[in-house]
Amino acid sequence: MTVEQAIKARRSIRQYDPDAPVAEEDLMKILEAGRLAPSGINMQSWVFVVVRDPQIKERLAAEAMALPQNTAMCRQAPVVIVCCAQLDAARELPERLRELAAAGVLDQAATDEVAPRYQAGFEHMAPADVREYAVLNLTIAATQMVLQATALGYGTCWLKGFAESRVRRILNLPDRLHVSSIIPVGRPAEDPPPRKRKSLDEIVVWDTFPADTDG
């Protein structure tokens, strides 16, 4: 399946075959797709908690999900990936910048000079802005995992209806991680039709808005 085919084939799957496991090799390919995602300054500000233990999945379903359909998905899907944004990723900036310099993307001398400035900038950012930056990076990685899962014949659904405090308690997450989304993965037990999307004419502006636009 090509990338274009995966994009067109992806659906939000809300019913899974609980008796069809996710092959270990396929799961690693899905996670690898997330690992290889691009991120600002190569920060890679993400951690993926892969939940396969039935008891832990049941606790997530029973205690953390806010919507009945989310509860059902967590119970049915053999794998649940909890996508966490790493809020303290800036502490690794010097290493990330050295890696970029080693790859020839940045000049080493300039990297040594600007690394403290980058870190200082992040240290002065409001917590909400730091979280937004980390979540933005994480979302790119999660999208790549969803598309890889689709290409391998699995269904996924992007879940936000959960109580983060309960997810944190169940998974014993450290404070440095923010739960951004939860993605169940499994063989689809449904085949939903494509959803209606806006046309390109409705969402694309070429070069600039007309001067007389009302916004």
Biotite code that builds the C-alpha atoms (Angstrom):
import biotite.structure as struc

atoms = struc.array([
    struc.Atom([0.000, 0.000, 0.000], chain_id="A", res_id=1, res_name="MET", atom_name="CA", element="C"),
    struc.Atom([1.378, 3.413, -0.960], chain_id="A", res_id=2, res_name="THR", atom_name="CA", element="C"),
    struc.Atom([1.267, 6.443, 1.325], chain_id="A", res_id=3, res_name="VAL", atom_name="CA", element="C"),
    struc.Atom([-1.512, 7.902, -0.824], chain_id="A", res_id=4, res_name="GLU", atom_name="CA", element="C"),
    struc.Atom([-3.493, 4.679, -0.560], chain_id="A", res_id=5, res_name="GLN", atom_name="CA", element="C"),
    struc.Atom([-3.047, 4.570, 3.226], chain_id="A", res_id=6, res_name="ALA", atom_name="CA", element="C"),
    struc.Atom([-4.231, 8.172, 3.566], chain_id="A", res_id=7, res_name="ILE", atom_name="CA", element="C"),
    struc.Atom([-7.338, 7.419, 1.510], chain_id="A", res_id=8, res_name="LYS", atom_name="CA", element="C"),
    struc.Atom([-8.024, 4.070, 3.224], chain_id="A", res_id=9, res_name="ALA", atom_name="CA", element="C"),
    struc.Atom([-7.684, 5.256, 6.822], chain_id="A", res_id=10, res_name="ARG", atom_name="CA", element="C"),
    struc.Atom([-10.890, 5.325, 8.838], chain_id="A", res_id=11, res_name="ARG", atom_name="CA", element="C"),
    struc.Atom([-11.709, 5.847, 12.491], chain_id="A", res_id=12, res_name="SER", atom_name="CA", element="C"),
    struc.Atom([-12.436, 2.258, 13.518], chain_id="A", res_id=13, res_name="ILE", atom_name="CA", element="C"),
    struc.Atom([-14.657, 1.854, 16.562], chain_id="A", res_id=14, res_name="ARG", atom_name="CA", element="C"),
    struc.Atom([-15.238, -1.906, 16.454], chain_id="A", res_id=15, res_name="GLN", atom_name="CA", element="C"),
    struc.Atom([-12.362, -4.402, 16.670], chain_id="A", res_id=16, res_name="TYR", atom_name="CA", element="C"),
    struc.Atom([-11.994, -8.154, 16.472], chain_id="A", res_id=17, res_name="ASP", atom_name="CA", element="C"),
    struc.Atom([-10.829, -9.036, 20.019], chain_id="A", res_id=18, res_name="PRO", atom_name="CA", element="C"),
    struc.Atom([-9.629, -12.458, 18.847], chain_id="A", res_id=19, res_name="ASP", atom_name="CA", element="C"),
    struc.Atom([-7.297, -11.126, 16.136], chain_id="A", res_id=20, res_name="ALA", atom_name="CA", element="C"),
    struc.Atom([-3.971, -10.145, 17.692], chain_id="A", res_id=21, res_name="PRO", atom_name="CA", element="C"),
    struc.Atom([-1.564, -7.516, 16.422], chain_id="A", res_id=22, res_name="VAL", atom_name="CA", element="C"),
    struc.Atom([1.531, -9.358, 15.211], chain_id="A", res_id=23, res_name="ALA", atom_name="CA", element="C"),
    struc.Atom([4.681, -8.402, 17.101], chain_id="A", res_id=24, res_name="GLU", atom_name="CA", element="C"),
    struc.Atom([6.485, -7.583, 13.859], chain_id="A", res_id=25, res_name="GLU", atom_name="CA", element="C"),
    struc.Atom([3.642, -5.318, 12.771], chain_id="A", res_id=26, res_name="ASP", atom_name="CA", element="C"),
    struc.Atom([3.489, -3.573, 16.134], chain_id="A", res_id=27, res_name="LEU", atom_name="CA", element="C"),
    struc.Atom([7.198, -2.780, 15.925], chain_id="A", res_id=28, res_name="MET", atom_name="CA", element="C"),
    struc.Atom([6.705, -1.361, 12.417], chain_id="A", res_id=29, res_name="LYS", atom_name="CA", element="C"),
    struc.Atom([3.923, 0.873, 13.732], chain_id="A", res_id=30, res_name="ILE", atom_name="CA", element="C"),
    struc.Atom([6.095, 2.121, 16.588], chain_id="A", res_id=31, res_name="LEU", atom_name="CA", element="C"),
    struc.Atom([9.046, 2.572, 14.241], chain_id="A", res_id=32, res_name="GLU", atom_name="CA", element="C"),
    struc.Atom([6.898, 4.834, 12.066], chain_id="A", res_id=33, res_name="ALA", atom_name="CA", element="C"),
    struc.Atom([6.407, 7.047, 15.119], chain_id="A", res_id=34, res_name="GLY", atom_name="CA", element="C"),
    struc.Atom([10.085, 6.950, 16.018], chain_id="A", res_id=35, res_name="ARG", atom_name="CA", element="C"),
    struc.Atom([11.084, 8.160, 12.553], chain_id="A", res_id=36, res_name="LEU", atom_name="CA", element="C"),
    struc.Atom([8.718, 11.146, 12.565], chain_id="A", res_id=37, res_name="ALA", atom_name="CA", element="C"),
    struc.Atom([10.092, 14.661, 12.095], chain_id="A", res_id=38, res_name="PRO", atom_name="CA", element="C"),
    struc.Atom([10.058, 17.134, 14.964], chain_id="A", res_id=39, res_name="SER", atom_name="CA", element="C"),
    struc.Atom([11.157, 20.690, 15.652], chain_id="A", res_id=40, res_name="GLY", atom_name="CA", element="C"),
    struc.Atom([14.929, 20.857, 16.297], chain_id="A", res_id=41, res_name="ILE", atom_name="CA", element="C"),
    struc.Atom([14.780, 17.047, 16.167], chain_id="A", res_id=42, res_name="ASN", atom_name="CA", element="C"),
    struc.Atom([13.379, 17.175, 19.725], chain_id="A", res_id=43, res_name="MET", atom_name="CA", element="C"),
    struc.Atom([11.464, 13.879, 19.460], chain_id="A", res_id=44, res_name="GLN", atom_name="CA", element="C"),
    struc.Atom([9.320, 14.966, 22.408], chain_id="A", res_id=45, res_name="SER", atom_name="CA", element="C"),
    struc.Atom([7.257, 11.801, 22.709], chain_id="A", res_id=46, res_name="TRP", atom_name="CA", element="C"),
    struc.Atom([6.917, 8.592, 24.685], chain_id="A", res_id=47, res_name="VAL", atom_name="CA", element="C"),
    struc.Atom([4.568, 5.761, 23.682], chain_id="A", res_id=48, res_name="PHE", atom_name="CA", element="C"),
    struc.Atom([3.157, 3.495, 26.372], chain_id="A", res_id=49, res_name="VAL", atom_name="CA", element="C"),
    struc.Atom([2.070, 0.265, 24.677], chain_id="A", res_id=50, res_name="VAL", atom_name="CA", element="C"),
    struc.Atom([-0.661, -1.439, 26.702], chain_id="A", res_id=51, res_name="VAL", atom_name="CA", element="C"),
    struc.Atom([-1.340, -5.114, 25.944], chain_id="A", res_id=52, res_name="ARG", atom_name="CA", element="C"),
    struc.Atom([-1.977, -6.462, 29.425], chain_id="A", res_id=53, res_name="ASP", atom_name="CA", element="C"),
    struc.Atom([-5.733, -7.261, 29.595], chain_id="A", res_id=54, res_name="PRO", atom_name="CA", element="C"),
    struc.Atom([-6.008, -6.107, 33.202], chain_id="A", res_id=55, res_name="GLN", atom_name="CA", element="C"),
    struc.Atom([-4.409, -2.733, 32.483], chain_id="A", res_id=56, res_name="ILE", atom_name="CA", element="C"),
    struc.Atom([-6.559, -2.285, 29.378], chain_id="A", res_id=57, res_name="LYS", atom_name="CA", element="C"),
    struc.Atom([-9.635, -3.071, 31.442], chain_id="A", res_id=58, res_name="GLU", atom_name="CA", element="C"),
    struc.Atom([-8.663, -0.475, 34.022], chain_id="A", res_id=59, res_name="ARG", atom_name="CA", element="C"),
    struc.Atom([-8.177, 2.141, 31.295], chain_id="A", res_id=60, res_name="LEU", atom_name="CA", element="C"),
    struc.Atom([-11.554, 1.211, 29.826], chain_id="A", res_id=61, res_name="ALA", atom_name="CA", element="C"),
    struc.Atom([-13.442, 1.122, 33.126], chain_id="A", res_id=62, res_name="ALA", atom_name="CA", element="C"),
    struc.Atom([-11.788, 3.945, 35.031], chain_id="A", res_id=63, res_name="GLU", atom_name="CA", element="C"),
    struc.Atom([-10.402, 6.487, 32.549], chain_id="A", res_id=64, res_name="ALA", atom_name="CA", element="C"),
    struc.Atom([-12.649, 6.593, 29.488], chain_id="A", res_id=65, res_name="MET", atom_name="CA", element="C"),
    struc.Atom([-15.300, 9.314, 29.431], chain_id="A", res_id=66, res_name="ALA", atom_name="CA", element="C"),
    struc.Atom([-17.426, 7.920, 26.578], chain_id="A", res_id=67, res_name="LEU", atom_name="CA", element="C"),
    struc.Atom([-19.030, 4.457, 26.289], chain_id="A", res_id=68, res_name="PRO", atom_name="CA", element="C"),
    struc.Atom([-17.677, 3.923, 22.773], chain_id="A", res_id=69, res_name="GLN", atom_name="CA", element="C"),
    struc.Atom([-14.147, 4.708, 23.964], chain_id="A", res_id=70, res_name="ASN", atom_name="CA", element="C"),
    struc.Atom([-14.584, 2.182, 26.762], chain_id="A", res_id=71, res_name="THR", atom_name="CA", element="C"),
    struc.Atom([-15.634, -0.479, 24.246], chain_id="A", res_id=72, res_name="ALA", atom_name="CA", element="C"),
    struc.Atom([-12.701, 0.255, 21.956], chain_id="A", res_id=73, res_name="MET", atom_name="CA", element="C"),
    struc.Atom([-10.156, -0.073, 24.747], chain_id="A", res_id=74, res_name="CYS", atom_name="CA", element="C"),
    struc.Atom([-11.648, -3.412, 25.709], chain_id="A", res_id=75, res_name="ARG", atom_name="CA", element="C"),
    struc.Atom([-11.845, -4.807, 22.181], chain_id="A", res_id=76, res_name="GLN", atom_name="CA", element="C"),
    struc.Atom([-8.546, -3.684, 20.660], chain_id="A", res_id=77, res_name="ALA", atom_name="CA", element="C"),
    struc.Atom([-5.647, -6.029, 21.492], chain_id="A", res_id=78, res_name="PRO", atom_name="CA", element="C"),
    struc.Atom([-3.225, -3.078, 21.675], chain_id="A", res_id=79, res_name="VAL", atom_name="CA", element="C"),
    struc.Atom([-3.736, 0.401, 23.080], chain_id="A", res_id=80, res_name="VAL", atom_name="CA", element="C"),
    struc.Atom([-1.020, 3.008, 22.507], chain_id="A", res_id=81, res_name="ILE", atom_name="CA", element="C"),
    struc.Atom([-1.004, 5.866, 25.005], chain_id="A", res_id=82, res_name="VAL", atom_name="CA", element="C"),
    struc.Atom([0.707, 8.809, 23.305], chain_id="A", res_id=83, res_name="CYS", atom_name="CA", element="C"),
    struc.Atom([2.552, 11.048, 25.749], chain_id="A", res_id=84, res_name="CYS", atom_name="CA", element="C"),
    struc.Atom([4.194, 14.410, 25.105], chain_id="A", res_id=85, res_name="ALA", atom_name="CA", element="C"),
    struc.Atom([7.551, 14.776, 26.846], chain_id="A", res_id=86, res_name="GLN", atom_name="CA", element="C"),
    struc.Atom([7.416, 18.162, 28.583], chain_id="A", res_id=87, res_name="LEU", atom_name="CA", element="C"),
    struc.Atom([11.084, 18.258, 29.597], chain_id="A", res_id=88, res_name="ASP", atom_name="CA", element="C"),
    struc.Atom([12.480, 17.419, 26.168], chain_id="A", res_id=89, res_name="ALA", atom_name="CA", element="C"),
    struc.Atom([14.370, 20.735, 26.078], chain_id="A", res_id=90, res_name="ALA", atom_name="CA", element="C"),
    struc.Atom([16.897, 19.363, 28.568], chain_id="A", res_id=91, res_name="ARG", atom_name="CA", element="C"),
    struc.Atom([18.106, 17.095, 25.778], chain_id="A", res_id=92, res_name="GLU", atom_name="CA", element="C"),
    struc.Atom([18.590, 19.994, 23.345], chain_id="A", res_id=93, res_name="LEU", atom_name="CA", element="C"),
    struc.Atom([22.415, 20.006, 23.400], chain_id="A", res_id=94, res_name="PRO", atom_name="CA", element="C"),
    struc.Atom([22.467, 16.343, 22.427], chain_id="A", res_id=95, res_name="GLU", atom_name="CA", element="C"),
    struc.Atom([19.818, 16.832, 19.741], chain_id="A", res_id=96, res_name="ARG", atom_name="CA", element="C"),
    struc.Atom([21.741, 19.771, 18.265], chain_id="A", res_id=97, res_name="LEU", atom_name="CA", element="C"),
    struc.Atom([24.992, 17.791, 18.271], chain_id="A", res_id=98, res_name="ARG", atom_name="CA", element="C"),
    struc.Atom([23.192, 15.057, 16.356], chain_id="A", res_id=99, res_name="GLU", atom_name="CA", element="C"),
    struc.Atom([22.042, 17.584, 13.778], chain_id="A", res_id=100, res_name="LEU", atom_name="CA", element="C"),
    struc.Atom([25.593, 18.894, 13.478], chain_id="A", res_id=101, res_name="ALA", atom_name="CA", element="C"),
    struc.Atom([26.938, 15.346, 13.054], chain_id="A", res_id=102, res_name="ALA", atom_name="CA", element="C"),
    struc.Atom([24.435, 14.841, 10.246], chain_id="A", res_id=103, res_name="ALA", atom_name="CA", element="C"),
    struc.Atom([25.707, 17.978, 8.523], chain_id="A", res_id=104, res_name="GLY", atom_name="CA", element="C"),
    struc.Atom([22.517, 19.942, 9.083], chain_id="A", res_id=105, res_name="VAL", atom_name="CA", element="C"),
    struc.Atom([24.116, 22.488, 11.442], chain_id="A", res_id=106, res_name="LEU", atom_name="CA", element="C"),
    struc.Atom([27.611, 23.847, 11.883], chain_id="A", res_id=107, res_name="ASP", atom_name="CA", element="C"),
    struc.Atom([29.211, 22.400, 15.023], chain_id="A", res_id=108, res_name="GLN", atom_name="CA", element="C"),
    struc.Atom([30.672, 25.712, 16.213], chain_id="A", res_id=109, res_name="ALA", atom_name="CA", element="C"),
    struc.Atom([27.372, 27.494, 15.756], chain_id="A", res_id=110, res_name="ALA", atom_name="CA", element="C"),
    struc.Atom([25.582, 24.627, 17.512], chain_id="A", res_id=111, res_name="THR", atom_name="CA", element="C"),
    struc.Atom([27.712, 24.975, 20.638], chain_id="A", res_id=112, res_name="ASP", atom_name="CA", element="C"),
    struc.Atom([26.950, 28.681, 20.688], chain_id="A", res_id=113, res_name="GLU", atom_name="CA", element="C"),
    struc.Atom([23.208, 28.561, 20.178], chain_id="A", res_id=114, res_name="VAL", atom_name="CA", element="C"),
    struc.Atom([22.391, 25.528, 22.351], chain_id="A", res_id=115, res_name="ALA", atom_name="CA", element="C"),
    struc.Atom([22.285, 27.570, 25.612], chain_id="A", res_id=116, res_name="PRO", atom_name="CA", element="C"),
    struc.Atom([20.066, 30.161, 23.900], chain_id="A", res_id=117, res_name="ARG", atom_name="CA", element="C"),
    struc.Atom([17.631, 27.499, 22.775], chain_id="A", res_id=118, res_name="TYR", atom_name="CA", element="C"),
    struc.Atom([17.479, 26.046, 26.266], chain_id="A", res_id=119, res_name="GLN", atom_name="CA", element="C"),
    struc.Atom([17.023, 29.451, 27.863], chain_id="A", res_id=120, res_name="ALA", atom_name="CA", element="C"),
    struc.Atom([14.214, 30.176, 25.440], chain_id="A", res_id=121, res_name="GLY", atom_name="CA", element="C"),
    struc.Atom([12.380, 27.008, 26.405], chain_id="A", res_id=122, res_name="PHE", atom_name="CA", element="C"),
    struc.Atom([12.960, 27.648, 30.114], chain_id="A", res_id=123, res_name="GLU", atom_name="CA", element="C"),
    struc.Atom([11.217, 31.015, 29.787], chain_id="A", res_id=124, res_name="HIS", atom_name="CA", element="C"),
    struc.Atom([8.248, 29.666, 27.862], chain_id="A", res_id=125, res_name="MET", atom_name="CA", element="C"),
    struc.Atom([4.931, 29.375, 29.665], chain_id="A", res_id=126, res_name="ALA", atom_name="CA", element="C"),
    struc.Atom([4.090, 25.757, 30.627], chain_id="A", res_id=127, res_name="PRO", atom_name="CA", element="C"),
    struc.Atom([1.107, 25.795, 28.274], chain_id="A", res_id=128, res_name="ALA", atom_name="CA", element="C"),
    struc.Atom([3.355, 26.803, 25.361], chain_id="A", res_id=129, res_name="ASP", atom_name="CA", element="C"),
    struc.Atom([5.881, 24.085, 26.186], chain_id="A", res_id=130, res_name="VAL", atom_name="CA", element="C"),
    struc.Atom([3.088, 21.520, 26.238], chain_id="A", res_id=131, res_name="ARG", atom_name="CA", element="C"),
    struc.Atom([1.663, 22.797, 22.944], chain_id="A", res_id=132, res_name="GLU", atom_name="CA", element="C"),
    struc.Atom([5.091, 22.493, 21.293], chain_id="A", res_id=133, res_name="TYR", atom_name="CA", element="C"),
    struc.Atom([5.568, 18.946, 22.569], chain_id="A", res_id=134, res_name="ALA", atom_name="CA", element="C"),
    struc.Atom([2.046, 17.913, 21.562], chain_id="A", res_id=135, res_name="VAL", atom_name="CA", element="C"),
    struc.Atom([2.559, 19.338, 18.070], chain_id="A", res_id=136, res_name="LEU", atom_name="CA", element="C"),
    struc.Atom([5.621, 17.130, 17.587], chain_id="A", res_id=137, res_name="ASN", atom_name="CA", element="C"),
    struc.Atom([3.841, 14.130, 19.082], chain_id="A", res_id=138, res_name="LEU", atom_name="CA", element="C"),
    struc.Atom([0.877, 14.559, 16.759], chain_id="A", res_id=139, res_name="THR", atom_name="CA", element="C"),
    struc.Atom([3.125, 14.158, 13.714], chain_id="A", res_id=140, res_name="ILE", atom_name="CA", element="C"),
    struc.Atom([4.509, 10.896, 15.135], chain_id="A", res_id=141, res_name="ALA", atom_name="CA", element="C"),
    struc.Atom([1.038, 9.603, 16.013], chain_id="A", res_id=142, res_name="ALA", atom_name="CA", element="C"),
    struc.Atom([-0.207, 10.356, 12.500], chain_id="A", res_id=143, res_name="THR", atom_name="CA", element="C"),
    struc.Atom([2.619, 8.330, 10.996], chain_id="A", res_id=144, res_name="GLN", atom_name="CA", element="C"),
    struc.Atom([1.800, 5.408, 13.283], chain_id="A", res_id=145, res_name="MET", atom_name="CA", element="C"),
    struc.Atom([-1.879, 5.536, 12.318], chain_id="A", res_id=146, res_name="VAL", atom_name="CA", element="C"),
    struc.Atom([-1.010, 5.493, 8.605], chain_id="A", res_id=147, res_name="LEU", atom_name="CA", element="C"),
    struc.Atom([1.459, 2.636, 9.066], chain_id="A", res_id=148, res_name="GLN", atom_name="CA", element="C"),
    struc.Atom([-1.189, 0.658, 10.933], chain_id="A", res_id=149, res_name="ALA", atom_name="CA", element="C"),
    struc.Atom([-3.609, 1.264, 8.053], chain_id="A", res_id=150, res_name="THR", atom_name="CA", element="C"),
    struc.Atom([-1.037, 0.073, 5.526], chain_id="A", res_id=151, res_name="ALA", atom_name="CA", element="C"),
    struc.Atom([-0.653, -3.156, 7.516], chain_id="A", res_id=152, res_name="LEU", atom_name="CA", element="C"),
    struc.Atom([-4.390, -3.809, 7.560], chain_id="A", res_id=153, res_name="GLY", atom_name="CA", element="C"),
    struc.Atom([-5.135, -2.629, 11.105], chain_id="A", res_id=154, res_name="TYR", atom_name="CA", element="C"),
    struc.Atom([-7.717, -0.160, 12.308], chain_id="A", res_id=155, res_name="GLY", atom_name="CA", element="C"),
    struc.Atom([-7.136, 2.719, 14.701], chain_id="A", res_id=156, res_name="THR", atom_name="CA", element="C"),
    struc.Atom([-9.062, 5.556, 16.289], chain_id="A", res_id=157, res_name="CYS", atom_name="CA", element="C"),
    struc.Atom([-7.726, 8.760, 17.777], chain_id="A", res_id=158, res_name="TRP", atom_name="CA", element="C"),
    struc.Atom([-9.180, 9.064, 21.306], chain_id="A", res_id=159, res_name="LEU", atom_name="CA", element="C"),
    struc.Atom([-9.330, 12.200, 23.441], chain_id="A", res_id=160, res_name="LYS", atom_name="CA", element="C"),
    struc.Atom([-12.298, 11.379, 25.656], chain_id="A", res_id=161, res_name="GLY", atom_name="CA", element="C"),
    struc.Atom([-10.483, 10.290, 28.806], chain_id="A", res_id=162, res_name="PHE", atom_name="CA", element="C"),
    struc.Atom([-9.546, 11.559, 32.263], chain_id="A", res_id=163, res_name="ALA", atom_name="CA", element="C"),
    struc.Atom([-5.813, 12.194, 32.105], chain_id="A", res_id=164, res_name="GLU", atom_name="CA", element="C"),
    struc.Atom([-5.377, 12.044, 35.877], chain_id="A", res_id=165, res_name="SER", atom_name="CA", element="C"),
    struc.Atom([-6.779, 8.504, 35.913], chain_id="A", res_id=166, res_name="ARG", atom_name="CA", element="C"),
    struc.Atom([-4.653, 7.415, 32.960], chain_id="A", res_id=167, res_name="VAL", atom_name="CA", element="C"),
    struc.Atom([-1.622, 8.802, 34.759], chain_id="A", res_id=168, res_name="ARG", atom_name="CA", element="C"),
    struc.Atom([-2.455, 6.891, 37.920], chain_id="A", res_id=169, res_name="ARG", atom_name="CA", element="C"),
    struc.Atom([-3.140, 3.598, 36.140], chain_id="A", res_id=170, res_name="ILE", atom_name="CA", element="C"),
    struc.Atom([0.097, 3.750, 34.129], chain_id="A", res_id=171, res_name="LEU", atom_name="CA", element="C"),
    struc.Atom([2.172, 5.353, 36.883], chain_id="A", res_id=172, res_name="ASN", atom_name="CA", element="C"),
    struc.Atom([3.312, 8.113, 34.540], chain_id="A", res_id=173, res_name="LEU", atom_name="CA", element="C"),
    struc.Atom([5.978, 10.608, 35.651], chain_id="A", res_id=174, res_name="PRO", atom_name="CA", element="C"),
    struc.Atom([5.149, 14.315, 35.795], chain_id="A", res_id=175, res_name="ASP", atom_name="CA", element="C"),
    struc.Atom([7.291, 15.008, 32.738], chain_id="A", res_id=176, res_name="ARG", atom_name="CA", element="C"),
    struc.Atom([4.739, 13.271, 30.490], chain_id="A", res_id=177, res_name="LEU", atom_name="CA", element="C"),
    struc.Atom([1.408, 14.674, 29.316], chain_id="A", res_id=178, res_name="HIS", atom_name="CA", element="C"),
    struc.Atom([-1.147, 12.242, 27.893], chain_id="A", res_id=179, res_name="VAL", atom_name="CA", element="C"),
    struc.Atom([-2.169, 13.729, 24.561], chain_id="A", res_id=180, res_name="SER", atom_name="CA", element="C"),
    struc.Atom([-4.133, 10.906, 22.940], chain_id="A", res_id=181, res_name="SER", atom_name="CA", element="C"),
    struc.Atom([-4.896, 7.205, 23.126], chain_id="A", res_id=182, res_name="ILE", atom_name="CA", element="C"),
    struc.Atom([-4.903, 5.028, 20.012], chain_id="A", res_id=183, res_name="ILE", atom_name="CA", element="C"),
    struc.Atom([-6.447, 1.537, 20.010], chain_id="A", res_id=184, res_name="PRO", atom_name="CA", element="C"),
    struc.Atom([-4.975, -0.782, 17.352], chain_id="A", res_id=185, res_name="VAL", atom_name="CA", element="C"),
    struc.Atom([-6.531, -3.987, 16.028], chain_id="A", res_id=186, res_name="GLY", atom_name="CA", element="C"),
    struc.Atom([-8.158, -5.764, 13.125], chain_id="A", res_id=187, res_name="ARG", atom_name="CA", element="C"),
    struc.Atom([-11.330, -3.897, 12.118], chain_id="A", res_id=188, res_name="PRO", atom_name="CA", element="C"),
    struc.Atom([-14.683, -5.526, 12.804], chain_id="A", res_id=189, res_name="ALA", atom_name="CA", element="C"),
    struc.Atom([-16.419, -2.933, 10.638], chain_id="A", res_id=190, res_name="GLU", atom_name="CA", element="C"),
    struc.Atom([-15.908, -1.292, 7.259], chain_id="A", res_id=191, res_name="ASP", atom_name="CA", element="C"),
    struc.Atom([-17.164, 2.289, 7.520], chain_id="A", res_id=192, res_name="PRO", atom_name="CA", element="C"),
    struc.Atom([-17.544, 4.404, 4.369], chain_id="A", res_id=193, res_name="PRO", atom_name="CA", element="C"),
    struc.Atom([-15.380, 7.449, 3.672], chain_id="A", res_id=194, res_name="PRO", atom_name="CA", element="C"),
    struc.Atom([-16.319, 10.561, 5.613], chain_id="A", res_id=195, res_name="ARG", atom_name="CA", element="C"),
    struc.Atom([-17.317, 13.725, 3.805], chain_id="A", res_id=196, res_name="LYS", atom_name="CA", element="C"),
    struc.Atom([-14.427, 16.182, 3.501], chain_id="A", res_id=197, res_name="ARG", atom_name="CA", element="C"),
    struc.Atom([-14.357, 19.807, 2.429], chain_id="A", res_id=198, res_name="LYS", atom_name="CA", element="C"),
    struc.Atom([-13.167, 20.471, -1.122], chain_id="A", res_id=199, res_name="SER", atom_name="CA", element="C"),
    struc.Atom([-9.746, 21.986, -1.791], chain_id="A", res_id=200, res_name="LEU", atom_name="CA", element="C"),
    struc.Atom([-11.505, 25.157, -2.957], chain_id="A", res_id=201, res_name="ASP", atom_name="CA", element="C"),
    struc.Atom([-12.889, 25.563, 0.564], chain_id="A", res_id=202, res_name="GLU", atom_name="CA", element="C"),
    struc.Atom([-9.615, 25.184, 2.443], chain_id="A", res_id=203, res_name="ILE", atom_name="CA", element="C"),
    struc.Atom([-6.794, 26.340, 0.125], chain_id="A", res_id=204, res_name="VAL", atom_name="CA", element="C"),
    struc.Atom([-5.766, 29.968, -0.414], chain_id="A", res_id=205, res_name="VAL", atom_name="CA", element="C"),
    struc.Atom([-3.193, 30.629, -3.118], chain_id="A", res_id=206, res_name="TRP", atom_name="CA", element="C"),
    struc.Atom([-0.557, 33.217, -2.135], chain_id="A", res_id=207, res_name="ASP", atom_name="CA", element="C"),
    struc.Atom([-2.847, 35.626, -0.247], chain_id="A", res_id=208, res_name="THR", atom_name="CA", element="C"),
    struc.Atom([-6.467, 36.363, 0.580], chain_id="A", res_id=209, res_name="PHE", atom_name="CA", element="C"),
    struc.Atom([-8.161, 38.845, -1.773], chain_id="A", res_id=210, res_name="PRO", atom_name="CA", element="C"),
    struc.Atom([-8.046, 42.436, -0.539], chain_id="A", res_id=211, res_name="ALA", atom_name="CA", element="C"),
    struc.Atom([-11.830, 42.590, -0.196], chain_id="A", res_id=212, res_name="ASP", atom_name="CA", element="C"),
    struc.Atom([-12.147, 39.394, 1.835], chain_id="A", res_id=213, res_name="THR", atom_name="CA", element="C"),
    struc.Atom([-14.238, 39.442, 5.005], chain_id="A", res_id=214, res_name="ASP", atom_name="CA", element="C"),
    struc.Atom([-12.105, 36.704, 6.620], chain_id="A", res_id=215, res_name="GLY", atom_name="CA", element="C"),
])
